[in-house]
Structure formats: structure tokens, C-alpha cells
């Protein structure tokens, strides 16, 4: 197979956005874990003291994080991490990635239930059911813990390995072109 060489001169154009680095994705996992801990603490504070200023601020901050950053994080994984792994031909790896994709849907379903409750708390409303809130947060937390463990133990290392392999192949092609 012959490697294609890029043309010598190309017109200037705006830079394409870079793929999100794996470190950024892992940093979001750290933020998720801290937010889940904070969420559990907020529920206990809510049970003990009711809707306080602290509960309102915490609910708002956590709600914003999961509604924005966590959703964006999942979208980035779906676009930039999962596709090459799904095309790997490795049945076990594909099954794990499909599980993670399913998790994204379930986490979204969980958030559709929790988000409005946190929004209401952030606005000072007290129509919550503490037992239902605890249960919903427990389900959400357990799924996130399993999800992140699978990504960080298997998926991210494999994605990094494949990215490094692709970078090496690209560098080799450029060297061939430069020598030609």
C-alpha cells in the first residue's frame, strides 16, 4: 500500500478544533465523583435542616454541573473516544463500549428525574420527598461509579494506546513523504 503525501503548498485556513484530550475527560470524572459526594452530603443536610441557603446553593451548583459539563463530557466520549473502539473488531471491547453508551442513556434518564428536583431546591421550594430523592441519588451515584471505573480501567487506556498508535503511523507517513 502506498502512503499518500500531502501537497507541498496549501492555502491558509482557520485551525480545526483539537480533539478533547483524555486528561480533560479524566478531570471531569474527578469532578463527577466530588459532585456525587457533595450531592449525598446535601441530601443529609436537607434531611436535617430543610431547605437552607447552603442547600439551595449546592443544589444549583451540582445541578448546573450535571446538566452542562457532565452531558458535554458524555457527548465528547460518544464522538471522540467510542467510535474507534467500536470499529476495533474486538468483540469484548465493543460490548464494553456499548454498555457505556447504554449507561449514558440511563444517566440521562436518571438526570431527567433528579434535575428538576435540584432545580426546585435551588429555588427554595420544599416539595421534595427525601426518601425518593435519596433513592434516586443512590441509583445515579452507583451507575456513575461503575461507569467511571470501566472507562478508567479499560476504555481510556485502550483509547490512549490506539491514539498513540495512530500518531506513530501518521508520523511515519510524514517521514516517508519528507524523504520522497
N, C-alpha and C positions, 0 to 999 in steps of 0.2 A: 504494500500500500504506500503510495506516495504522499508525503506530507505537503500540505499547501502552504505557500509562503505569502505573507501579507504584502500588499502593494507597497512600493517604496515611499510614495507620497500620497497622503490623504488630506482632504480638507479638514480644517479645524472645526470642531463641533463641541457642544457642551459635554462635560463629563457625565457618564452614566452613574447613577447612584450605586454605591457599593452594596454587596450583599451584607446582611447583618452578620457581624462576627459572632462566633459561637460564645465568646466571652460575654457578650451583651445578653444573649439568651440565658446563659447560666446566671448572670446577675439578676435577671428577672425572676428566676427560680428562687434565689435567695430572698428577694422582696416578697414573693408569694408566701414563703414559709414564715417570714416575720409578720406579714399581714394576717395570716391564719392564726398565729399565736395572739396577736393583738385583738382579733375578732373574738376569740374564745374568752379573753380577759374582759372585753367589752360586755359580752353576754353575762358574765358573772357580776360585773358592776351593775348592769341593768337589773339583774335579779335582786341584788342587794339594795340598790338605791333608786331604782326607777330611771326615768329619762332625765339625766343631768346634762349640764353644758359639756362635760367631758365625753359622755356617751354620744351626744349629738356631733361633736367634732370628730370623734373617732369613726362613727358611722359614715360621716361624709367623706373622710379621707379614704377609708377602706372601700367604700362604695365606688368612689372615683377610680381608685387603683384597679379594681376588678372589672369595672365597666369599660375602662380605656386601655391601660397598659397590659393587663392580662389577656384581653381579647386581641390586641395588636400582636402580642407575643405568639399566640396560637396561630394567627394568620401568617406570621413570618415563618413559623415552623412548617406550616402547610405548603407554603410556596417555595421556601429555600432549603429546607432540610429533608423533608419526607420524599419528594419526587424521585431523587436519585436512588434513595434506598428502596423505594417501591419497584424501581426498574432493575434492581440488583440481580434478580433471578434466584436469590436466596429465600426459600420458602419460609423459614423460621423468622428471618429478619422482616420480610414482608408482613407476616402475621403480627409481629410486634408493632410495626408502624400502623397497620390497620387498627389495632387495638387503641393506639394513641389517638388516631383520628376519631375513633368512636368516643374516646374519653373527651375530646374537645367538644363534641356534641352534647355529651352528658353534663360536662361542666357548664356549658351554656344553658342547658335546661335547669340545672341547679341554680344558676345565677338569676334566671328569669323569675324564680321563686324568691330568692334571697334579696335581690337588688331593690325591689320596691319596699321591702321591709326596712332595709337600711336607709333608704331614702326617707321613709316616713319617720324613722328615729332621728335622722339628721335634722328634720324639720320640727322635732319636738313632739310628735304625735305619740300617743301611748296605747294604741290599739293592738299591740303585739300579743302573741301567745308565746310566753317564754319557753314552754316545753317544745312547741313546734319549731321555734327559732333555734333552740339547742340542737334538736334532731337534724334540721336542715343544714346547720353549720357543721355538724358531725359528719354527715354524708359527704358534703362538699370537701371538707378537710381530708377525710380518708381517701377519697378519689384523687385529690391533688397530691397527697403524699405518695401513693402508688404510681401515679403518672410521672412525677418528677424522678422518682427512684429508677424507673425503667428508662427514661430519657438519659439520665446522667450516667447510669451504669452500662448501658448498651448502645443506645441510639446516637448520642452525641460523640462518644469515642469512635464509632464506626463512621459517622459523618465526617469527623475530622480526618480520619485515615483516608477516606475517599477524596476529600478536598485536597489533601497533601499529594496524593497520587495524581490527581488531575493537574495540579500545579507543576509537578515534576514533568509530566508528559508535555504540558504546554511549554515549559522551559526548554525541553529537549527539541521540540519542534522549532522554536525560535533560534536555537543554536544551529540547527540544520539549515534554516533559511539564511542565517547570517554567514554561514560557511559557503553557501551556494553562490 
